[in-house]
Amino acid sequence: MLAGIASALSLKAILERNWKRFFTYLISFSLWLFSFSLLYILFLSKYHQSGWLIDFFEKAYDGFTPLKVTSFDDILWFIKKSYNMLYHPLGVLLHLDENIASSSVKFILKLGWLEGLFLVFGMIMLFRSDRFKFFLLFLPILITFLASAFKFYPIFDRFILFLAPSLILFLAFGAEKFIEIFSLKYWGLY
């Protein structure tokens, strides 16, 4: 999260050629980097000695982003993980009776497709209306998926809980814009 926020704020300051603000940010961001480096050296660096964890998340949960998209399965990975994010960590999918046998019916009734559309629509609309806010919310997601592609961090349920606020804001913005566009007032029919 901090890397995404720091990147968005720094890029904005650089593009605006506001060097005073950039160097002020640099002080805070350097402290964040120092803190993370210290945490990594003292605790997280031992993670690489546990190679079985990478193997476990790769085989048991398919938790790492495909580095190259070479097959339909790789594309399907992105669709499945995106859909699963709506269930956990967001928890916006409806819980259904387990007696429904058809997976297609479950998919339709859980309304994940609707939340997914609002999420994507929110991302598109925010990108069009305010690119800075879009990148402020999107860069942590992108950095997480890049870290996953290099097998530094798995995309799995509770490990991506920190992305929930960004995803919820995109989803809410998409729902708000959808209602605004398709309201009767907008079309002059009220």
trRosetta pair geometry for C-beta under 8 A, 3 or more apart (Angstrom, degrees):
i j d omega theta_ij theta_ji phi_ij phi_ji
1 4 5.9 -61 -154 37 30 109
1 5 6.3 24 155 -14 67 110
1 140 4.7 16 -111 -123 50 140
1 162 5.6 -109 -45 160 123 124
2 5 5.8 -56 -143 41 32 109
2 6 5.9 32 158 -19 67 110
2 29 7.9 156 165 -131 100 73
2 32 4.9 -164 172 -174 141 140
2 36 7.3 -161 67 -53 142 133
3 6 5.8 -55 -141 40 27 111
3 7 6.2 30 157 -22 63 107
3 139 7.6 -134 112 140 73 108
3 140 7.2 126 67 -105 77 69
3 143 5.3 162 94 -159 122 167
4 7 5.8 -54 -147 34 28 111
4 8 6.4 24 157 -16 64 106
4 136 7.5 107 141 -165 95 36
4 138 7.7 -162 -163 90 126 38
4 139 3.4 157 -152 105 90 93
4 140 3.2 -114 12 -58 159 63
4 141 7.5 75 -109 9 155 48
4 142 7.2 131 -110 47 113 87
4 143 5.2 -139 -66 6 94 131
5 8 6.0 -57 -148 37 29 108
5 9 6.2 21 159 -11 66 111
5 136 6.4 40 -118 -154 65 79
5 139 7.5 179 -46 76 30 122
5 140 7.0 16 -32 -55 73 109
6 9 6.1 -60 -143 43 27 106
6 10 5.9 25 161 -18 65 114
6 25 7.2 147 -145 168 75 111
6 29 4.4 110 -137 -121 127 120
6 32 6.6 -152 -64 65 138 151
7 10 5.9 -60 -142 40 24 108
7 11 6.1 23 161 -18 63 111
7 135 7.8 -110 107 159 96 110
7 139 5.2 -158 72 -178 125 154
7 143 7.7 162 1 -59 146 130
8 11 6.0 -58 -145 37 25 109
8 12 6.4 25 157 -19 61 108
8 132 6.7 113 177 -165 106 67
8 135 4.5 160 -116 118 108 99
8 136 4.3 164 137 -87 167 60
8 139 5.3 -159 -49 6 102 145
9 12 5.8 -56 -150 35 30 112
9 13 6.5 27 155 -16 65 107
9 25 5.5 -176 126 -134 120 146
9 136 7.6 65 -51 -105 73 98
10 13 5.8 -57 -149 38 32 109
10 14 6.2 29 154 -18 67 108
10 22 6.3 77 -144 -138 69 86
10 25 5.9 -168 -84 114 74 145
10 26 7.7 84 -110 -73 110 73
10 29 7.0 8 -61 -47 121 165
11 14 5.7 -55 -143 38 31 110
11 15 6.1 29 158 -17 67 108
11 135 7.3 -66 66 133 139 154
12 15 5.9 -55 -143 39 28 108
12 16 6.2 16 159 -7 64 112
12 132 5.5 52 -96 -124 131 115
13 16 6.0 -64 -144 47 27 103
13 18 4.8 -94 -154 70 74 97
13 19 7.6 121 159 -91 102 22
13 21 4.6 -147 -127 99 121 106
13 22 3.9 165 129 -73 133 81
13 25 6.2 -162 -12 7 158 142
14 17 7.2 23 -179 -79 34 40
14 22 6.0 84 -65 -101 66 138
16 21 7.8 5 79 51 124 138
18 21 4.2 14 130 27 115 118
18 22 6.3 144 95 -23 68 88
19 22 5.3 -52 -143 37 37 116
19 23 6.2 30 161 -14 69 105
20 23 6.3 -59 -149 40 26 103
20 24 6.4 28 151 -20 62 109
21 24 5.5 -56 -147 37 32 114
21 25 6.3 35 154 -19 66 104
22 25 5.7 -55 -152 36 29 111
22 26 6.3 39 148 -31 63 104
23 26 5.0 -40 -145 24 38 123
23 27 7.3 50 154 -26 60 90
24 27 6.1 -44 -165 18 36 111
24 28 7.5 24 146 -4 62 101
25 28 5.9 -62 -159 42 42 105
25 29 5.7 31 152 -15 77 114
26 29 5.7 -58 -135 45 30 108
26 30 5.9 37 160 -26 65 106
27 30 6.0 -56 -150 31 23 111
27 31 6.8 22 151 -16 59 104
28 31 5.7 -58 -157 35 34 111
28 32 6.5 35 148 -19 67 103
29 32 5.3 -46 -149 34 39 115
29 33 6.3 40 151 -19 67 103
30 33 5.6 -52 -146 38 33 112
30 34 6.2 37 152 -21 65 104
31 34 5.6 -50 -143 36 32 113
31 35 6.3 34 155 -20 64 106
32 35 5.8 -57 -150 37 28 111
32 36 6.3 24 155 -15 65 108
33 36 5.8 -56 -145 40 30 108
33 37 6.1 33 155 -22 65 108
34 37 5.7 -55 -145 36 28 113
34 38 6.3 29 156 -19 63 106
35 38 5.9 -55 -150 35 28 111
35 39 6.4 28 152 -16 63 108
36 39 5.6 -56 -148 39 33 113
36 40 6.1 35 152 -23 67 106
37 40 5.6 -53 -146 36 30 113
37 41 6.3 28 157 -18 65 106
38 41 5.9 -53 -143 36 29 108
38 42 6.1 14 163 -7 64 114
39 42 6.3 -66 -141 45 24 102
39 43 5.9 -36 -179 35 63 111
39 44 6.3 44 133 -5 79 113
40 43 7.3 -85 -126 57 13 70
40 44 4.5 -54 -131 57 55 117
40 45 5.8 82 158 -49 70 85
41 45 5.7 18 -131 -21 30 133
42 45 7.8 115 37 14 17 105
43 46 6.9 -71 177 20 35 107
44 47 5.3 -16 -176 -11 63 120
45 48 6.6 -37 -179 16 53 106
46 49 5.2 -44 -167 27 60 118
46 50 7.0 49 141 -11 74 101
47 50 5.9 -67 -161 42 39 104
47 53 6.7 -76 -166 57 82 150
48 51 7.2 22 179 -72 49 72
50 53 4.7 47 123 -9 107 112
51 54 5.7 -47 -165 31 54 111
51 55 6.5 52 142 -15 74 106
52 55 5.3 -56 -149 43 41 116
52 56 5.9 49 150 -29 71 104
53 56 5.4 -50 -143 33 31 115
53 57 6.4 21 161 -10 65 104
54 57 6.3 -59 -147 41 27 101
54 58 6.1 26 155 -19 63 113
54 64 7.9 30 -162 -52 82 138
54 151 5.4 48 -146 178 120 119
55 58 5.8 -62 -145 39 26 111
55 59 6.0 4 167 -2 67 114
56 59 6.5 -67 -138 45 21 94
56 60 5.4 -9 179 8 64 123
56 61 7.9 31 139 9 68 97
57 60 6.6 -54 -108 52 22 94
57 61 5.3 -40 -154 49 59 111
57 63 3.8 -56 169 41 100 140
57 64 6.8 97 117 -36 105 90
57 154 4.0 -99 -178 -91 148 146
57 156 6.3 -111 -145 -32 109 145
58 61 7.9 12 -22 57 5 68
58 62 7.0 33 -169 -112 39 33
58 63 6.5 -92 -77 43 36 82
58 64 5.6 -16 -101 9 84 118
58 151 7.4 -12 -69 -121 117 113
59 62 7.9 7 -155 -64 8 56
60 63 8.0 7 73 -17 74 108
61 154 6.7 62 87 -179 128 136
61 156 5.1 31 145 -107 151 125
62 77 6.7 -134 157 -129 122 104
63 148 7.1 -120 146 -149 71 111
63 154 3.3 5 150 -159 133 109
63 155 5.4 176 -167 51 67 57
63 156 4.5 -28 -120 -48 121 110
63 159 8.0 49 -160 48 129 147
64 148 5.1 -179 -141 173 57 81
64 149 6.8 125 175 -104 87 23
64 151 5.2 -7 -124 -94 145 73
64 154 6.2 -70 -65 -115 68 68
64 155 7.1 142 -96 14 22 90
65 77 7.4 141 -137 130 48 130
65 78 7.9 49 -137 -85 88 83
65 145 5.0 88 -68 -170 156 78
65 146 7.6 -50 55 -83 152 18
65 148 4.2 93 -4 104 99 108
65 149 4.1 -50 81 -71 112 74
65 155 6.4 79 -51 -13 83 132
66 69 6.0 104 102 -85 126 57
66 70 7.8 -133 167 15 133 79
66 74 4.1 -92 63 -137 170 103
66 77 5.7 124 -15 49 112 156
66 149 7.3 -13 90 -123 21 87
67 149 4.9 115 -96 -175 68 98
67 150 7.5 84 -97 -74 112 50
68 74 7.4 -59 105 -131 51 162
69 74 4.4 177 -135 121 63 135
69 75 6.2 73 -160 -63 117 73
70 74 6.0 93 37 -7 54 148
71 74 5.2 112 57 0 68 97
71 75 7.6 -130 105 3 45 86
72 75 5.5 -53 -155 38 43 111
72 76 6.0 48 146 -23 70 106
73 76 5.3 -53 -144 39 33 117
73 77 6.6 49 150 -34 63 94
74 77 5.5 -37 -155 15 34 118
74 78 7.5 32 150 -13 58 96
75 78 6.1 -53 -164 31 39 109
75 79 6.8 34 144 -15 67 107
76 79 5.5 -56 -148 39 39 112
76 80 6.0 38 155 -19 72 106
77 80 6.0 -58 -146 39 26 108
77 81 6.2 20 160 -14 64 111
78 81 6.0 -56 -140 41 27 106
78 82 6.1 28 159 -19 63 110
79 82 5.9 -58 -147 37 25 110
79 83 6.3 23 156 -16 63 110
80 83 5.8 -60 -148 39 28 109
80 84 6.0 27 155 -19 66 110
81 84 5.6 -54 -141 39 31 112
81 85 6.5 42 153 -30 63 99
81 155 5.5 23 -152 130 135 138
82 85 5.7 -47 -155 23 31 116
82 86 7.5 36 147 -21 58 95
82 116 6.8 82 138 -127 110 111
83 86 5.9 -48 -168 21 40 113
83 87 7.4 30 142 -10 65 101
83 112 5.5 57 -153 161 90 140
83 116 6.7 -24 -99 -79 70 133
84 87 5.5 -54 -158 37 46 110
84 88 6.7 -30 165 47 78 80
84 157 7.9 -80 155 -75 112 68
85 88 7.3 -86 -135 79 28 42
85 89 6.9 -19 -158 26 67 69
85 90 6.2 61 147 -5 67 110
85 160 6.8 -66 -117 109 100 141
85 163 7.5 -50 -151 97 125 128
85 167 6.5 -140 151 -125 122 162
86 90 5.3 -48 -146 57 35 132
86 92 5.4 -75 -174 56 83 101
86 93 5.4 92 125 -45 101 100
86 112 5.0 133 93 -138 154 95
86 115 5.2 126 -140 97 129 135
86 116 6.5 -69 -60 -64 144 82
86 119 7.7 -119 -86 -31 104 147
87 90 7.2 70 39 56 11 84
87 91 6.9 38 -178 -94 35 36
87 92 7.9 -105 -85 45 30 59
87 93 4.8 -24 -92 16 75 133
87 112 7.4 -25 -51 -101 85 125
88 91 6.7 47 -93 -63 52 70
88 157 4.6 -7 125 -132 131 84
88 158 7.5 -42 165 -55 116 55
89 157 6.9 120 -63 -171 75 51
89 158 7.1 106 -88 -108 105 37
89 160 6.0 -150 -12 94 121 78
89 161 4.4 153 -114 -110 151 61
89 163 7.0 133 40 63 132 82
89 164 4.5 -93 109 -71 122 115
89 167 8.0 129 70 44 97 143
90 115 7.7 158 122 166 149 145
90 164 5.9 167 -84 -133 62 92
90 167 5.9 -98 -77 110 120 132
90 168 6.6 163 -127 -72 101 85
90 171 7.6 92 -144 -19 144 158
92 111 8.0 -94 139 97 88 103
92 112 7.8 123 94 -107 91 64
92 115 4.9 130 114 -114 135 158
92 171 7.3 -144 -55 -176 169 164
93 110 4.5 2 -167 176 100 109
93 111 6.8 171 -135 63 57 73
93 112 5.0 -3 -103 -72 107 96
93 115 7.3 -110 -74 19 64 146
94 109 6.6 -94 75 140 131 75
94 110 5.0 -161 50 -140 82 49
94 111 5.7 71 -5 21 110 105
96 100 5.7 -30 144 18 129 136
96 106 5.9 -159 54 -133 154 84
96 109 5.7 78 -90 108 140 126
96 110 6.3 -89 -23 -76 119 82
97 100 6.0 107 80 -17 82 92
100 105 5.6 -130 -179 98 120 120
100 106 5.4 146 108 -72 128 89
100 109 7.3 -95 -149 36 173 150
102 105 4.0 73 85 8 114 108
102 106 6.7 -179 96 -10 60 82
103 106 5.4 -51 -147 38 38 116
103 107 6.2 45 152 -26 67 102
104 107 5.6 -49 -149 31 31 115
104 108 6.6 27 154 -15 63 104
105 108 5.9 -56 -150 38 32 109
105 109 6.0 20 157 -11 68 114
106 109 6.0 -64 -140 45 27 103
106 110 5.9 29 163 -25 67 111
107 110 6.2 -55 -142 30 22 109
107 112 6.7 -73 -159 43 66 113
107 113 6.9 65 159 -33 89 110
108 111 7.9 25 161 -68 36 45
108 113 7.2 -17 -114 12 46 132
111 114 4.6 -34 -172 30 85 119
111 115 6.3 84 132 -17 85 94
112 115 5.8 -56 -147 42 38 107
112 116 5.9 44 152 -24 69 108
113 116 5.5 -53 -145 37 28 117
113 117 6.4 32 154 -21 62 103
114 117 5.8 -51 -150 33 31 110
114 118 6.5 29 151 -15 63 105
115 118 5.6 -53 -148 39 35 112
115 119 6.2 40 151 -25 66 105
115 171 6.1 -4 -166 -141 84 126
116 119 5.5 -52 -147 33 30 115
116 120 6.4 23 158 -11 65 106
117 120 6.0 -57 -145 41 30 105
117 121 5.8 29 156 -18 66 113
117 174 7.4 175 122 158 56 138
118 121 5.6 -57 -139 43 27 112
118 122 6.0 34 157 -24 64 107
118 171 5.1 58 114 -156 109 69
118 174 3.8 143 179 104 62 122
118 175 4.7 13 -149 -60 133 77
118 178 6.4 -79 -113 -12 85 142
119 122 5.8 -55 -148 34 24 112
119 123 6.6 25 153 -19 60 104
119 167 6.6 -11 -133 -166 120 81
119 170 5.3 53 -152 116 67 111
119 171 4.7 -22 -85 -87 76 79
119 174 5.9 -120 -61 10 12 155
120 123 5.6 -52 -151 33 33 112
120 124 6.4 31 152 -17 66 105
120 174 7.1 82 60 -113 38 152
121 124 5.7 -55 -148 38 32 110
121 125 6.1 26 157 -15 67 110
121 174 3.9 111 81 -149 90 110
121 177 6.7 -158 142 76 106 119
121 178 6.1 52 125 -62 155 106
122 125 5.9 -56 -138 41 28 107
122 126 6.0 24 162 -16 65 109
122 169 7.7 169 161 124 139 52
122 170 4.1 137 105 174 126 61
122 171 5.8 -134 4 -81 156 13
122 172 7.0 82 -116 58 149 37
122 173 4.0 111 -150 77 106 89
122 174 2.7 -86 -44 -39 86 91
122 175 7.2 -10 -67 -3 116 58
122 176 8.0 73 -107 34 101 85
122 177 6.8 156 -101 21 61 121
123 126 6.1 -58 -143 40 25 106
123 127 6.2 28 156 -22 62 109
123 134 7.0 95 -160 -143 62 104
123 138 7.0 92 -141 -88 105 119
123 170 5.1 13 -63 -154 76 124
123 174 7.3 -7 -2 -66 56 117
124 127 5.8 -56 -150 34 27 113
124 128 6.5 22 154 -15 63 108
124 174 8.0 72 37 -106 83 102
125 128 5.7 -57 -149 39 31 110
125 129 6.1 10 160 -5 67 114
125 173 6.4 -165 80 141 117 104
125 174 6.4 153 22 -102 125 61
125 177 4.5 -105 -155 -36 171 178
126 129 6.0 -64 -135 48 30 98
126 130 6.1 -48 -169 55 69 84
126 133 6.0 -103 -174 98 110 105
126 134 4.5 150 123 -85 99 92
126 137 7.3 -8 133 41 158 138
126 170 6.8 -97 4 -120 143 74
126 173 5.4 38 -59 132 112 157
127 131 6.1 38 -157 -105 54 69
127 134 4.5 95 -87 -122 58 164
130 133 4.2 30 116 23 119 113
130 134 6.4 157 94 -20 65 86
131 134 5.3 -54 -146 36 36 118
131 135 6.2 28 160 -14 70 105
132 135 6.2 -60 -149 40 27 102
132 136 6.2 33 152 -25 64 109
133 136 5.4 -51 -144 34 33 118
133 137 6.5 21 159 -8 65 107
134 137 6.3 -71 -158 44 26 100
134 138 5.6 6 159 -8 69 123
135 138 5.5 -61 -122 49 33 103
135 139 5.4 41 177 -35 72 106
136 139 7.0 -30 -123 19 13 108
137 140 7.4 -68 -177 30 31 101
137 141 7.5 18 144 -8 63 113
137 166 4.3 151 -166 -145 85 97
137 169 5.9 -123 -122 80 143 130
137 170 6.4 162 142 -55 144 96
138 141 5.6 -63 -160 39 46 113
138 142 6.0 44 149 -21 79 108
138 166 7.3 160 -71 -178 32 131
139 142 5.4 -53 -141 39 36 113
139 143 6.0 36 160 -20 69 105
140 143 5.8 -53 -141 38 30 110
140 144 6.3 35 157 -23 63 105
140 162 7.6 -107 165 125 135 103
140 163 6.6 -175 120 -107 110 80
140 166 6.1 -174 63 -40 119 157
141 144 5.8 -56 -153 33 29 113
141 145 6.6 22 153 -13 64 106
141 163 5.7 91 -96 -141 81 121
141 166 6.0 -147 -45 109 107 148
141 167 7.6 113 -89 -64 129 86
142 145 5.9 -59 -150 39 31 106
142 146 6.3 30 152 -18 66 107
143 146 5.6 -53 -145 38 33 113
143 147 6.3 36 154 -20 65 104
144 147 5.8 -52 -148 36 30 111
144 148 6.4 32 150 -20 62 106
144 153 6.4 -91 -155 100 68 137
144 155 7.2 103 145 -93 103 90
144 160 6.6 99 175 -121 149 97
144 163 6.3 -70 0 -70 166 128
145 148 5.4 -51 -148 37 35 116
145 149 6.5 43 150 -27 64 99
145 155 6.9 24 -106 -73 67 130
146 149 5.5 -46 -149 27 35 115
146 150 6.9 16 157 -2 64 104
147 150 6.2 -66 -153 47 32 98
147 152 4.3 -83 -173 70 85 114
147 153 4.1 24 125 26 119 115
148 151 7.3 33 -175 -83 36 29
148 152 7.2 -94 -70 52 25 69
148 153 5.4 -71 -72 81 66 75
148 154 6.3 83 -125 -132 97 21
148 155 4.9 17 -117 -32 157 95
153 159 6.9 177 -179 163 89 127
154 159 5.7 68 78 72 85 165
155 159 7.3 -155 -135 86 18 115
155 160 6.0 29 -148 -53 63 137
156 159 4.9 49 66 27 79 121
156 160 7.0 148 57 -8 31 100
157 160 7.1 166 106 32 11 90
157 161 7.9 14 146 -53 55 87
158 161 5.4 -7 -160 -34 51 117
160 163 4.9 -23 174 19 87 121
160 164 7.8 122 129 -41 73 75
161 164 5.7 -19 -172 -16 51 118
162 165 7.8 -37 178 16 45 97
163 166 5.6 -60 -168 44 62 111
163 167 5.7 57 140 -22 87 110
164 167 5.7 -63 -142 42 31 109
164 168 5.9 31 162 -21 69 109
165 168 5.8 -56 -143 37 28 111
165 169 6.3 28 159 -19 64 106
166 169 5.9 -57 -150 36 29 110
166 170 6.5 29 153 -16 64 105
167 170 5.7 -53 -150 36 33 111
167 171 6.2 32 153 -18 66 108
168 171 5.6 -55 -145 39 31 112
168 172 6.1 29 157 -18 67 108
169 172 5.8 -53 -140 39 29 109
169 173 6.2 30 158 -20 63 108
170 173 5.9 -58 -147 37 27 110
170 174 6.3 27 155 -19 63 108
171 174 5.8 -57 -151 36 29 112
171 175 6.4 26 154 -16 65 106
172 175 5.7 -53 -146 37 33 109
172 176 6.2 34 154 -20 66 107
173 176 5.7 -53 -146 37 30 113
173 177 6.3 26 157 -14 65 108
174 177 6.0 -57 -143 40 28 106
174 178 6.1 32 156 -23 64 108
175 178 5.6 -54 -146 35 30 114
175 179 6.4 28 157 -16 64 105
176 179 6.0 -58 -151 37 28 108
176 180 6.2 29 152 -20 64 110
177 180 5.4 -53 -143 38 33 115
177 181 6.1 30 159 -18 67 107
178 181 6.1 -58 -146 38 26 106
178 182 6.1 -9 167 12 64 114
179 182 6.6 -74 -135 55 23 87
179 183 5.9 45 161 -56 64 101
180 183 6.0 -38 -144 -2 22 117
180 186 6.4 107 161 -69 55 136
181 186 6.0 174 -157 160 24 172
182 186 7.1 12 -3 48 3 139
182 187 8.0 7 -152 -28 36 117
183 186 4.8 103 62 -4 82 103
183 187 7.6 -173 91 4 48 85
183 190 7.9 -3 146 -51 88 126
184 187 6.2 -69 -153 47 35 99
184 189 4.6 -96 -162 77 85 95
184 190 4.1 114 121 -66 107 88
185 188 7.6 32 -179 -74 32 30
185 190 4.8 -8 -82 -4 58 144
